[in-house]
Amino acid sequence: MVSLPASRRLARLDAQAKVDGTAVFAGDIALPGMLHCRVARSTVSHGRVISIDTSAALAIPGVIAVLTREDLPEGAGSYQGRLLPAGQTIFPEVVGFAGEAIAAVVAESADAAEQGADEIIADYEEYDAVFDVSAVLGGHPWDTLDPASLIAPPVTLTRGDSEAALARSEIVFEATYSTSRQSTAPIDPVTCVATPETDGTVTIYTTLDSPFHTRDRTAALLGVAPESIHVSSTCGATYGIKNGIIASLEPLCTLAALKLGRPMRLSFQPSEVFSSTSSRHPTEMTLRTGVTRDGRITGRRARVVAAGGAYGLGARVIQSMGTKWFDLYPCPDQQYEGVVVRTNEMPCMAVRAVATTQIHFAVESQMTEIAHSLGLDPIVLRRKNLLQSGYRLVGGTEVDVEPLHRCLDEGARVLGWGQAAGNDIAGRVGRGMAIAMHHTGTAGVNPDEGSSARVRLCADGKIEVASAMPDKGQGTLTSYAQLVAEKLGVEVDDVRVVLADTRTSPQGQGAEASRATYIGGEAVVMACDAFRTLVEEELDEFPAPTDILARWRELELGTELPWADATFEPEDKDPRPVFSAHFVEVLVDSDTGITTLRRYVATQDVGRAVNPEICETQVEGGVTMAAGFALREGLRIEDGLVVNGNLMEYSVAGVGEAIPLETVLVETPGVLPKGVGTPCMPAVAPAIAAAILDATGAAVRRMPMTPERVLAAMDEL
């Protein structure tokens, strides 16, 4: 690895602030005269709001106002954004799920606002609610279904004649796999602060994926000009919860601030995060795969049904699942069908590794089962059927698969694949592996893939770089500083990074879909090149920053240098593929069904590792979250109500349950950085399922793979 500032291990520049408590989360912001807002939510899953009684809430000391649908400004509407939840409003006339906002209480204290929200009483005209996707589908052809019953139209991808190919296959494997509704479960409070400004604008402080998306969607819901809203990012995680818009957070907080004319803080209780924001799509995936006796795939079909919630993200999810299934093990005869059904439950959105995590659990688990049945090494089976370098993905992009083969080689070497795992008196030991092809960026489904950056030299001698990308924990602040230091030949301490603010940042889509280092980082590099050109055109050289300033002033060109701007727009027609190969050793307790991860090796295709330490910690976080999804996490909804919506009952892994993880970064010379933290997730669940199969002989096809489900699968042997 080249020893340059952008290719060295460097502690995060914001690490100290996060450790000592000086990092600013939205909940830390306290402004003079600030009021507090809490949301009153629907108690029915589907119905028209007939009336709302606010009298008891207004009688509580400290309560100042109650906002309802009647308080929405003229022109307020719903967000109808492309590929994002359509139909959401701040206070809907017809609620689509239990937990949707119907009113908001504003008070001098958070406690008073909370008490007031509890006192709101609403009357409803209840409608029939949908909780069972099979009741909607009813065995009918998908193209005959009422479009209103679906989040998005069905997706079909076809090559050749899959039915004929399956009919002539030597062996056909068929199985159904299902995944749960995973919550994002951020540990930092989901909070927004909005404050009216003297110039008639309003400033929003919040955790986000994109400041411009948050601004524009909030403006659409309020019926105001986007330019009247200033959005500034704060510290905190999103995990996809902010990929769309939560109508009852930023838009509602802004409405309350404008109505009352004072700064406003709106915070969600943990139970609201679990029941009223968004979750991962629960899915049921039926795969039929025909193979020869030596393991060559001859035909395949996939049929995927996902529940989308009341306003869920649909088209992007079901299309992404299809393209990953279609491209990873391509054959001349294959067909994918997918549909997202509208249900009267909380919305489903783009939780980390959206779509890819679900479909890989199915396709990789079945590949392992095929290898197990045919007596083949799972690696050999995969290599026999993998896409090849030069293959064109569904969108037409040519792919290089060499990084995946290197991931397989390195993972097998580090774990000692092929060697006996050894015995343990505490239970059965097994080893498993899985591969994954996720993506960096949103090409193919998003026409606005590019991002911009700007660089300048300030009067204090600091090189300043501005970008719309937030740092949500992925290390963007540090990585961008390293990129600038490398390109301009300065120290990291000489760089100031300004992120995710609609007043100071150039336009950009934001940090969704693992874009921050790949797309935003390349924009930063290009802006540095533009800045160097600007300086050299005036000074005929590029000296040290302090010398640049001195000479700039001598020439009376100004006290500081102007911005140099650049935009990076990827040319790929598909999201850029990112590969991984994961290997795991588990211990399964034969009496309890508890699965313990004894050893885990994650080999990850990263392109170029800007900061290896950050890459490794991102893999650690991604694998931990994915393992939770695999073994323990899942919201339980009964009659539309979330019944385990708290951190006591929704089981998230704690610090004491850290996975014994070894990470191997697979770099490729001359390739731009790729996303890391999310692309490492899809291989986790099928690798664990493979190890359970190796240990017990039982195929667990339903996530989470709880002890009860492991025992049930073992009992079926």
Legacy VTK file of the C-alpha trace (Angstrom):
# vtk DataFile Version 3.0
C-alpha trace
ASCII
DATASET POLYDATA
POINTS 717 float
0.000 0.000 0.000
1.333 3.466 -0.913
2.248 5.440 2.168
0.346 8.660 1.549
-1.845 10.717 3.909
-4.978 9.190 2.394
-3.664 5.644 2.715
-2.665 5.476 6.337
-4.260 4.592 9.625
-5.441 7.731 11.333
-7.723 8.050 14.316
-11.008 9.752 13.524
-10.727 13.503 13.848
-13.971 13.598 15.822
-13.113 10.669 18.097
-12.161 12.799 21.094
-15.391 14.795 20.923
-17.456 11.620 20.858
-15.575 10.205 23.820
-15.615 13.311 26.017
-19.220 14.220 25.227
-18.607 17.448 23.326
-19.907 16.056 20.013
-23.218 17.787 19.306
-26.302 15.647 18.789
-29.622 17.294 17.974
-30.795 16.539 21.494
-27.873 18.550 22.892
-29.025 21.773 21.240
-30.708 24.127 23.707
-31.750 27.520 22.372
-33.155 30.480 24.335
-36.912 30.302 24.612
-37.042 26.781 23.217
-40.325 24.877 23.440
-40.903 21.144 23.374
-43.138 19.162 21.061
-44.540 15.652 21.366
-46.658 13.669 18.933
-50.091 12.196 19.565
-50.471 9.096 17.425
-53.314 7.078 15.976
-54.562 4.091 17.914
-56.133 2.431 14.881
-54.372 0.906 11.896
-56.634 2.261 9.164
-59.354 4.828 9.380
-60.555 8.385 8.899
-59.981 10.854 11.728
-63.447 12.261 12.499
-62.625 14.495 15.446
-59.886 15.254 17.944
-60.566 16.383 21.516
-57.704 18.592 22.716
-59.323 20.030 25.855
-57.669 17.716 28.374
-54.252 18.312 26.846
-54.664 22.096 26.869
-55.630 21.969 30.558
-52.242 20.579 31.574
-49.964 23.248 33.110
-47.219 24.246 30.714
-49.033 23.172 27.557
-49.171 26.079 25.136
-50.822 24.704 22.020
-52.110 21.606 20.284
-51.595 21.364 16.543
-53.850 19.296 14.314
-54.644 18.988 10.632
-56.481 22.301 10.871
-53.165 24.040 11.556
-51.454 22.920 8.374
-50.536 25.893 6.186
-52.292 26.506 2.906
-50.422 24.580 0.240
-49.215 21.887 2.594
-49.278 18.563 0.825
-47.830 15.107 0.669
-44.415 14.061 -0.502
-44.639 12.399 -3.896
-40.923 11.914 -4.483
-39.595 9.408 -6.976
-38.996 5.987 -5.407
-39.807 7.325 -1.960
-42.880 6.939 0.241
-45.728 8.680 -1.561
-48.789 10.015 0.204
-47.244 10.936 3.545
-48.591 14.084 5.145
-47.864 15.644 8.510
-51.394 14.982 9.835
-53.276 12.638 7.458
-57.023 12.705 7.137
-56.927 8.926 6.809
-54.325 7.130 8.903
-52.507 4.208 7.324
-51.007 2.547 10.401
-51.263 2.560 14.174
-48.733 5.113 15.375
-49.203 7.670 12.608
-49.271 11.290 13.786
-52.676 12.900 14.267
-51.735 15.857 16.495
-48.829 17.505 18.300
-48.633 19.087 21.737
-46.342 22.060 22.352
-45.313 22.897 25.900
-42.740 24.682 27.995
-41.256 21.344 29.094
-40.823 17.919 27.541
-42.751 16.313 30.411
-45.749 18.585 29.939
-45.737 17.944 26.196
-45.591 14.194 26.827
-48.491 14.343 29.278
-50.475 16.416 26.821
-49.921 13.977 23.987
-51.237 11.182 26.179
-54.466 13.155 26.749
-55.369 13.615 23.097
-58.553 11.725 22.257
-59.571 11.009 18.681
-62.640 9.454 17.110
-62.215 7.389 13.946
-64.277 5.846 11.217
-62.371 2.582 11.041
-61.651 0.864 7.737
-60.596 -2.694 7.017
-56.870 -3.099 7.677
-54.423 -5.312 5.812
-51.797 -7.218 7.790
-51.509 -10.415 5.755
-49.916 -10.079 2.316
-51.281 -13.446 1.237
-54.815 -12.114 1.692
-54.016 -9.388 -0.828
-52.367 -11.687 -3.338
-54.994 -14.405 -2.987
-53.412 -16.607 -5.616
-54.253 -14.087 -8.351
-51.805 -13.109 -11.112
-49.907 -10.091 -9.851
-50.658 -7.984 -12.913
-54.396 -8.225 -12.136
-54.111 -6.856 -8.591
-55.515 -3.464 -7.631
-52.566 -1.027 -7.923
-53.681 0.631 -4.681
-52.984 -2.633 -2.850
-49.314 -2.491 -3.874
-46.518 -0.134 -2.933
-45.080 -0.424 -6.447
-45.941 -2.372 -9.608
-44.610 -5.941 -9.776
-41.116 -6.386 -11.212
-40.203 -9.178 -13.620
-36.741 -9.919 -15.017
-36.548 -12.672 -17.628
-33.860 -14.338 -19.690
-34.611 -17.417 -21.784
-37.187 -20.029 -20.760
-36.751 -20.886 -17.084
-39.645 -23.341 -16.871
-38.359 -25.430 -19.756
-34.845 -25.352 -18.298
-36.083 -26.493 -14.896
-38.111 -29.276 -16.492
-35.017 -30.737 -18.130
-32.686 -30.191 -15.152
-31.202 -33.293 -13.564
-32.033 -32.081 -10.038
-34.299 -29.234 -8.929
-33.997 -27.652 -5.490
-36.943 -25.644 -4.183
-37.236 -23.872 -0.844
-38.839 -20.814 0.731
-36.857 -18.415 2.904
-38.204 -15.576 5.024
-36.751 -12.559 6.785
-38.065 -10.401 9.604
-38.911 -6.739 9.994
-35.653 -5.313 11.385
-35.682 -1.974 13.165
-32.885 0.537 12.683
-32.794 0.920 16.483
-30.344 3.850 16.700
-29.049 4.299 20.223
-28.943 8.100 19.958
-32.321 9.805 20.460
-34.201 10.589 17.255
-34.517 14.340 17.672
-35.002 17.476 15.608
-34.606 21.130 16.556
-36.117 23.898 14.409
-35.790 27.611 14.995
-37.333 30.553 13.129
-34.820 33.150 11.938
-35.260 36.920 11.777
-35.120 36.881 7.968
-38.233 34.716 7.735
-36.407 31.464 7.163
-36.199 28.508 9.522
-33.142 26.453 10.521
-33.427 22.709 11.135
-30.829 20.764 13.133
-31.116 17.008 12.677
-29.347 13.772 11.861
-29.723 13.027 8.175
-28.595 11.289 5.001
-28.828 14.376 2.800
-29.386 18.006 3.849
-30.916 18.904 0.490
-33.304 15.946 0.470
-34.392 16.811 4.015
-34.889 20.463 3.022
-36.834 19.737 -0.151
-39.084 17.077 1.369
-39.849 19.218 4.410
-40.674 22.124 2.116
-43.011 19.932 0.063
-44.917 18.776 3.141
-45.240 22.354 4.420
-45.999 23.898 1.027
-43.149 26.429 1.264
-40.162 27.275 -0.902
-37.103 25.089 -0.236
-34.958 28.218 -0.058
-36.852 29.282 3.081
-35.447 26.273 4.961
-31.854 25.908 6.160
-30.795 22.409 7.208
-27.698 21.626 9.257
-26.563 18.112 10.144
-25.805 17.014 13.686
-23.995 13.985 15.062
-25.906 10.722 15.021
-26.669 7.529 13.123
-29.458 6.910 10.602
-29.066 3.317 9.250
-31.627 4.208 6.569
-34.241 5.679 8.899
-33.713 9.080 7.215
-33.463 7.776 3.667
-36.963 9.047 3.042
-38.774 11.546 5.228
-40.425 11.033 8.613
-43.401 13.367 8.304
-43.831 13.575 12.070
-40.232 14.652 12.727
-38.524 17.442 10.728
-41.681 18.683 8.947
-43.778 18.622 12.116
-41.069 20.220 14.246
-40.674 22.969 11.637
-44.434 23.522 11.500
-44.557 23.909 15.281
-41.612 26.336 15.305
-43.202 28.504 12.629
-46.634 28.414 14.276
-45.343 29.378 17.712
-42.533 31.620 16.487
-40.033 30.061 18.892
-37.281 27.421 18.754
-38.734 23.926 18.976
-37.362 20.526 19.987
-39.158 17.352 18.981
-37.829 14.048 20.318
-39.131 10.531 19.851
-39.332 8.029 22.643
-37.633 4.701 21.813
-41.058 3.099 21.456
-41.897 5.623 18.719
-38.714 4.777 16.836
-39.709 1.119 16.858
-43.349 1.670 15.884
-43.687 4.957 13.991
-40.603 5.500 11.830
-39.576 2.723 9.422
-38.117 -0.768 9.298
-36.587 -3.278 6.916
-39.021 -5.068 4.582
-40.073 -8.520 5.830
-39.915 -10.901 2.888
-40.856 -14.375 1.742
-38.662 -15.699 -1.078
-39.281 -18.936 -2.969
-36.368 -20.159 -5.083
-36.320 -23.001 -7.592
-32.895 -23.897 -8.927
-32.081 -26.642 -11.390
-28.582 -28.109 -11.483
-26.569 -30.898 -13.049
-25.242 -33.624 -10.774
-21.855 -31.921 -10.738
-23.419 -28.639 -9.616
-23.812 -26.555 -12.781
-26.928 -24.333 -12.644
-29.191 -25.007 -15.626
-32.298 -22.966 -14.795
-33.665 -20.861 -11.967
-36.701 -18.952 -10.802
-37.296 -16.621 -7.877
-40.584 -15.319 -6.563
-40.324 -12.643 -3.855
-43.113 -11.081 -1.806
-42.379 -8.202 0.571
-44.615 -6.275 2.948
-44.129 -2.556 2.427
-46.136 -0.944 5.201
-48.472 1.978 4.629
-46.106 4.279 2.735
-43.074 2.102 2.219
-40.311 2.242 -0.338
-41.134 -0.297 -3.018
-39.752 -0.009 -6.539
-36.114 0.401 -5.586
-36.219 -2.460 -3.096
-37.877 -5.093 -5.239
-35.823 -4.096 -8.301
-32.552 -4.255 -6.336
-33.396 -7.691 -4.977
-34.064 -8.848 -8.501
-30.882 -7.519 -10.063
-28.676 -9.068 -7.362
-30.384 -12.444 -7.759
-30.287 -12.185 -11.548
-26.613 -11.203 -11.833
-24.712 -13.088 -9.122
-25.244 -16.565 -10.603
-26.454 -15.824 -14.134
-27.605 -18.593 -16.441
-29.256 -18.608 -19.894
-32.693 -19.443 -18.501
-33.882 -17.578 -15.421
-36.782 -15.468 -14.208
-37.308 -13.206 -11.211
-40.690 -11.927 -10.012
-41.107 -9.553 -7.112
-43.880 -7.525 -5.539
-44.255 -5.203 -2.528
-47.708 -5.286 -0.912
-49.196 -2.323 0.924
-50.088 -3.180 4.514
-51.478 -1.114 7.364
-48.258 -1.228 9.334
-45.344 1.119 9.853
-43.525 2.037 6.614
-40.674 -0.105 5.337
-37.684 1.798 4.014
-34.054 1.478 3.005
-32.461 -0.050 6.090
-28.731 -0.750 5.643
-27.900 -3.048 2.716
-31.457 -2.530 1.541
-32.876 -5.508 -0.366
-29.505 -7.194 -0.802
-29.485 -8.512 2.750
-32.798 -10.297 2.271
-32.178 -11.828 -1.149
-28.677 -13.010 -0.251
-30.016 -14.925 2.727
-32.168 -16.899 0.307
-29.851 -17.371 -2.656
-26.698 -18.059 -0.627
-28.472 -20.388 1.788
-29.797 -22.398 -1.133
-26.351 -22.544 -2.746
-24.994 -23.968 0.511
-27.833 -26.507 0.676
-27.156 -27.569 -2.917
-23.461 -28.044 -2.141
-24.357 -29.998 1.008
-26.749 -32.264 -0.897
-24.343 -32.895 -3.783
-21.299 -33.372 -1.546
-19.470 -30.400 -3.093
-17.255 -27.790 -1.471
-19.422 -24.637 -1.225
-16.581 -22.527 -2.650
-16.196 -24.841 -5.637
-19.946 -24.723 -6.329
-19.988 -20.947 -6.243
-16.961 -20.516 -8.469
-18.515 -22.906 -10.978
-21.600 -20.683 -11.311
-20.451 -17.138 -10.532
-20.704 -14.296 -12.989
-17.449 -13.817 -14.898
-15.357 -10.710 -15.494
-16.703 -8.930 -18.530
-20.292 -9.932 -17.714
-22.717 -7.035 -18.122
-25.102 -6.432 -15.252
-28.821 -5.877 -15.820
-28.222 -2.173 -16.477
-25.351 -2.812 -18.878
-22.283 -2.117 -16.731
-19.335 -4.436 -17.314
-18.070 -5.993 -14.099
-14.671 -7.149 -12.831
-15.066 -10.192 -10.563
-11.385 -10.612 -9.677
-11.837 -8.858 -6.280
-14.428 -11.480 -5.310
-12.095 -14.373 -6.126
-9.400 -12.705 -4.026
-11.907 -12.321 -1.180
-12.642 -16.049 -1.400
-8.954 -16.941 -1.425
-8.088 -14.715 1.530
-11.077 -15.714 3.642
-10.431 -19.422 3.120
-6.771 -18.960 3.964
-7.349 -16.979 7.160
-10.041 -19.288 8.547
-8.239 -22.454 7.467
-11.114 -23.598 5.252
-11.045 -27.318 4.663
-9.468 -28.059 8.038
-11.497 -29.753 10.745
-13.205 -27.282 13.058
-12.660 -29.481 16.097
-15.108 -30.698 18.711
-16.563 -29.000 21.740
-18.248 -30.676 24.671
-20.666 -27.746 24.849
-22.288 -28.578 21.525
-21.861 -29.046 17.821
-19.246 -27.066 15.889
-19.704 -26.103 12.255
-18.205 -23.859 9.625
-19.908 -21.961 6.865
-19.283 -19.336 4.234
-21.209 -17.068 1.903
-20.471 -14.418 -0.672
-22.277 -11.202 -1.513
-22.534 -8.589 -4.216
-23.882 -5.336 -2.847
-23.376 -1.913 -4.385
-21.987 1.574 -3.951
-24.260 4.343 -5.190
-27.750 4.389 -6.645
-27.105 4.430 -10.406
-29.856 2.770 -12.397
-32.609 3.971 -10.065
-31.497 7.540 -9.442
-30.804 10.115 -12.176
-29.163 12.469 -9.648
-26.252 10.227 -8.697
-23.539 12.886 -8.742
-22.201 14.970 -5.877
-20.223 18.182 -5.712
-17.462 19.523 -3.495
-15.678 22.850 -3.154
-12.241 23.735 -1.848
-10.711 27.077 -0.902
-7.862 28.585 1.130
-9.163 30.655 4.038
-7.671 33.768 5.597
-6.415 31.755 8.585
-4.327 29.533 6.308
-6.636 26.506 6.531
-7.666 24.575 3.454
-11.445 24.275 3.676
-13.486 21.609 1.895
-17.286 21.656 1.791
-19.595 18.769 0.860
-23.238 17.836 1.268
-22.203 14.441 2.646
-22.852 14.032 6.377
-20.670 12.042 8.723
-23.113 9.592 10.309
-20.340 7.580 11.917
-18.726 6.278 8.727
-15.692 8.559 9.062
-16.336 11.019 6.222
-14.868 13.937 8.169
-11.541 12.143 8.519
-11.464 10.563 5.068
-12.081 13.869 3.292
-9.367 15.570 5.324
-6.956 12.807 4.302
-7.931 13.085 0.629
-7.359 16.854 0.624
-4.047 16.495 2.458
-2.866 13.962 -0.090
-3.890 15.931 -3.157
-2.559 19.299 -1.993
0.531 18.114 -0.124
-0.470 19.540 3.257
-0.948 18.074 6.727
-4.324 16.771 7.832
-4.300 19.394 10.591
-4.243 22.071 7.880
-7.615 20.928 6.516
-11.025 22.062 7.718
-13.989 19.905 6.610
-17.504 21.399 6.497
-20.261 18.864 5.915
-24.000 18.629 5.247
-25.291 22.190 5.513
-27.562 23.658 2.860
-26.016 27.133 3.247
-22.372 26.110 2.943
-22.476 22.830 1.007
-22.699 22.474 -2.756
-25.534 20.383 -4.125
-25.277 16.641 -3.609
-27.460 13.623 -3.031
-25.998 12.717 0.331
-24.554 9.656 2.023
-27.167 7.021 1.259
-26.183 3.774 -0.473
-22.539 3.861 0.662
-21.813 6.855 -1.553
-19.813 9.091 0.788
-16.242 8.033 -0.010
-16.810 6.699 -3.527
-18.813 9.568 -5.056
-18.389 12.385 -2.540
-14.719 11.557 -2.050
-13.981 11.658 -5.768
-15.724 15.040 -5.968
-13.376 16.245 -3.214
-10.346 15.003 -5.170
-11.587 16.748 -8.320
-12.200 19.989 -6.396
-8.628 19.825 -5.104
-7.407 19.513 -8.693
-9.511 22.523 -9.664
-8.115 24.495 -6.724
-4.555 23.631 -7.677
-5.246 24.782 -11.233
-6.712 28.062 -9.965
-3.608 28.767 -7.899
-1.144 27.776 -10.596
-2.862 29.982 -13.171
-2.304 33.030 -10.958
1.020 32.171 -9.287
2.623 29.875 -11.906
3.232 27.300 -9.154
1.585 25.711 -6.129
3.556 26.740 -2.990
2.717 26.067 0.663
-0.633 27.466 1.825
0.921 30.308 3.856
3.013 31.343 0.839
-0.071 31.139 -1.381
-1.917 33.565 0.896
0.992 35.995 1.094
1.482 36.120 -2.656
-2.249 36.272 -3.302
-2.451 39.360 -1.126
0.650 40.890 -2.704
-1.101 40.641 -6.068
-4.163 42.269 -4.440
-6.337 39.332 -5.438
-8.106 39.237 -2.052
-7.548 38.209 1.545
-8.509 34.612 0.850
-8.914 32.463 -2.220
-12.257 31.798 -3.925
-13.953 28.441 -3.958
-12.909 25.854 -6.533
-15.852 23.595 -7.356
-16.144 20.161 -8.943
-18.842 17.553 -9.508
-18.331 13.814 -9.886
-21.008 11.982 -11.846
-20.383 8.231 -12.210
-20.908 6.878 -15.702
-22.056 3.437 -14.546
-25.580 2.445 -15.477
-25.766 0.143 -12.460
-24.807 0.768 -8.839
-21.112 -0.078 -8.592
-20.683 -3.712 -7.438
-18.926 -4.377 -4.140
-18.024 -7.960 -3.231
-17.405 -9.836 -0.003
-16.747 -13.368 1.193
-17.424 -14.237 4.819
-16.400 -17.323 6.770
-17.666 -18.267 10.214
-17.296 -20.975 12.820
-20.223 -21.535 15.180
-21.068 -23.584 18.222
-24.671 -24.818 18.383
-25.925 -26.009 21.756
-27.818 -29.221 21.027
-30.091 -28.787 24.038
-30.994 -25.097 23.783
-30.442 -24.304 20.106
-28.336 -21.285 21.025
-25.831 -20.404 18.300
-22.540 -18.836 19.345
-20.131 -17.297 16.851
-16.703 -18.645 17.815
-14.764 -17.097 14.956
-15.631 -14.800 12.074
-13.529 -13.803 9.045
-14.825 -11.014 6.790
-12.956 -10.379 3.553
-14.132 -7.189 1.915
-13.606 -5.664 -1.525
-12.868 -1.988 -0.772
-11.311 -0.676 -3.975
-8.844 1.657 -2.315
-8.808 1.863 1.482
-8.572 5.585 2.211
-8.163 4.839 5.900
-7.778 1.120 6.721
-8.642 1.644 10.380
-11.963 3.259 9.525
-12.688 0.521 6.978
-12.098 -2.168 9.576
-14.322 -0.518 12.174
-17.044 -0.092 9.558
-16.900 -3.817 8.813
-17.061 -4.537 12.536
-20.206 -2.445 12.915
-21.855 -3.823 9.790
-21.177 -7.450 10.673
-22.464 -6.905 14.217
-25.723 -5.363 12.992
-26.183 -8.063 10.357
-25.522 -10.816 12.900
-28.252 -9.317 15.075
-30.620 -9.499 12.113
-29.538 -13.091 11.489
-29.911 -14.436 15.008
-32.160 -12.290 17.153
-33.756 -9.132 15.737
-37.285 -8.746 14.418
-40.230 -6.539 15.261
-43.334 -8.485 16.230
-46.581 -6.968 14.996
-49.942 -8.259 16.154
-53.084 -6.764 14.624
-51.057 -3.804 13.447
-49.439 -3.052 16.797
-45.722 -3.474 17.539
-45.567 -5.590 20.694
-41.798 -5.572 21.312
-41.089 -1.926 20.587
-38.556 -1.197 23.297
-34.894 -1.916 23.959
-35.746 -4.466 26.635
-37.759 -6.716 24.321
-36.220 -5.902 20.950
-32.919 -7.666 21.291
-29.966 -5.600 20.049
-26.440 -6.910 20.621
-24.571 -5.143 23.420
-20.908 -4.284 23.841
-20.313 -7.466 25.803
-21.460 -9.558 22.835
-18.798 -8.420 20.392
-18.089 -10.899 17.601
-14.558 -12.413 17.444
-13.996 -10.805 14.056
-11.000 -10.803 11.730
-11.242 -8.370 8.827
-9.290 -8.624 5.588
-9.426 -5.615 3.245
-8.991 -6.569 -0.397
-7.680 -3.570 -2.329
-7.407 -3.155 -6.095
-4.762 -0.795 -7.537
-6.148 2.044 -9.648
-9.714 1.635 -8.389
-11.669 4.309 -6.545
-12.727 3.673 -2.931
-15.880 1.608 -2.471
-18.428 1.573 0.306
-17.622 -0.680 3.244
-19.963 -0.478 6.230
-23.119 -1.550 4.419
-21.760 -3.831 1.656
-20.266 -6.124 4.312
-23.718 -7.015 5.658
-25.470 -9.279 3.089
-23.072 -12.237 3.472
-23.464 -12.468 7.247
-26.800 -14.277 7.689
-26.252 -16.925 4.988
-22.724 -17.610 6.290
-24.148 -18.242 9.767
-26.945 -20.400 8.328
-24.330 -22.411 6.449
-22.344 -23.001 9.628
-25.496 -24.123 11.461
-26.189 -26.563 8.616
-22.631 -27.863 8.838
-22.894 -28.282 12.608
-26.352 -29.836 12.821
-27.372 -30.980 9.352
-30.433 -28.723 9.661
-31.288 -25.939 7.222
-32.768 -22.929 9.039
-34.634 -20.908 6.423
-36.328 -18.295 8.551
-34.729 -15.231 10.107
-33.977 -14.518 12.812
-32.470 -17.949 13.388
-33.536 -18.080 17.022
-32.774 -21.030 19.289
-36.384 -22.193 18.919
-36.115 -22.225 15.128
-32.768 -24.011 15.215
-34.210 -26.715 17.450
-37.300 -27.009 15.260
-35.127 -27.482 12.165
-33.077 -30.123 13.993
-36.267 -31.941 15.026
-37.300 -32.200 11.370
-34.215 -34.224 10.454
LINES 1 718
717 0 1 2 3 4 5 6 7 8 9 10 11 12 13 14 15 16 17 18 19 20 21 22 23 24 25 26 27 28 29 30 31 32 33 34 35 36 37 38 39 40 41 42 43 44 45 46 47 48 49 50 51 52 53 54 55 56 57 58 59 60 61 62 63 64 65 66 67 68 69 70 71 72 73 74 75 76 77 78 79 80 81 82 83 84 85 86 87 88 89 90 91 92 93 94 95 96 97 98 99 100 101 102 103 104 105 106 107 108 109 110 111 112 113 114 115 116 117 118 119 120 121 122 123 124 125 126 127 128 129 130 131 132 133 134 135 136 137 138 139 140 141 142 143 144 145 146 147 148 149 150 151 152 153 154 155 156 157 158 159 160 161 162 163 164 165 166 167 168 169 170 171 172 173 174 175 176 177 178 179 180 181 182 183 184 185 186 187 188 189 190 191 192 193 194 195 196 197 198 199 200 201 202 203 204 205 206 207 208 209 210 211 212 213 214 215 216 217 218 219 220 221 222 223 224 225 226 227 228 229 230 231 232 233 234 235 236 237 238 239 240 241 242 243 244 245 246 247 248 249 250 251 252 253 254 255 256 257 258 259 260 261 262 263 264 265 266 267 268 269 270 271 272 273 274 275 276 277 278 279 280 281 282 283 284 285 286 287 288 289 290 291 292 293 294 295 296 297 298 299 300 301 302 303 304 305 306 307 308 309 310 311 312 313 314 315 316 317 318 319 320 321 322 323 324 325 326 327 328 329 330 331 332 333 334 335 336 337 338 339 340 341 342 343 344 345 346 347 348 349 350 351 352 353 354 355 356 357 358 359 360 361 362 363 364 365 366 367 368 369 370 371 372 373 374 375 376 377 378 379 380 381 382 383 384 385 386 387 388 389 390 391 392 393 394 395 396 397 398 399 400 401 402 403 404 405 406 407 408 409 410 411 412 413 414 415 416 417 418 419 420 421 422 423 424 425 426 427 428 429 430 431 432 433 434 435 436 437 438 439 440 441 442 443 444 445 446 447 448 449 450 451 452 453 454 455 456 457 458 459 460 461 462 463 464 465 466 467 468 469 470 471 472 473 474 475 476 477 478 479 480 481 482 483 484 485 486 487 488 489 490 491 492 493 494 495 496 497 498 499 500 501 502 503 504 505 506 507 508 509 510 511 512 513 514 515 516 517 518 519 520 521 522 523 524 525 526 527 528 529 530 531 532 533 534 535 536 537 538 539 540 541 542 543 544 545 546 547 548 549 550 551 552 553 554 555 556 557 558 559 560 561 562 563 564 565 566 567 568 569 570 571 572 573 574 575 576 577 578 579 580 581 582 583 584 585 586 587 588 589 590 591 592 593 594 595 596 597 598 599 600 601 602 603 604 605 606 607 608 609 610 611 612 613 614 615 616 617 618 619 620 621 622 623 624 625 626 627 628 629 630 631 632 633 634 635 636 637 638 639 640 641 642 643 644 645 646 647 648 649 650 651 652 653 654 655 656 657 658 659 660 661 662 663 664 665 666 667 668 669 670 671 672 673 674 675 676 677 678 679 680 681 682 683 684 685 686 687 688 689 690 691 692 693 694 695 696 697 698 699 700 701 702 703 704 705 706 707 708 709 710 711 712 713 714 715 716
